[in-house]
């Protein structure tokens, strides 16, 4: 299964590169009129997965979190509503390219694959990939190299999966980062790799996973929002983000959720 996933991932990457021919960013010509599309529909459709503190449901079943609030703010700036759709993260780019969603906005790590397949916003939040395991076992491992014989879980298509797929023989892909945490909590996996933002919100004293902790850090990264290639929503978003960074609005939102803005 692991080899099959690696082959499929390689084929997908080649197809995306061939289709794009070059890395795409908001600096490229904006010739996809998505602003007219979302204004005509009176809503922007945002592809997400569920995890705190970026996108999660409150006690009433409403989506909240840093990215959820940020997305609603941008939607209000456009004069439209915001609709959240839970997607299969491994298929996020297909959902975007098919038009099922207007953007991917869920603690999305900016990677070469994302850049090659979409127009990506300026980065806005700092993150790391971290290894999480049972707190009473973490002290037994000095670093990631000492964990190579352990069983791992990671979300399919995530930066966490990319961090372990080459080095960990006993590895399981799951549908969401929350599922990776559950694999460790249940004992089905020794460890998982998830975003540091999630680990800070969902593990340790006072959380649902009080007996889990971060054992080590793997990589530094940044979050961005992905729009369709050439979408005019991308420069529009960057301009809006620049405005609310300057007036302190985005900093206040980041502080509310314990996040660190880029720059």
Order of alpha helices (4+ residues) and beta strands (2+ residues): alpha-alpha-beta-beta-beta-alpha-beta-alpha-beta-alpha-beta-beta-alpha-beta-alpha-beta-alpha-beta-alpha-beta-alpha-alpha
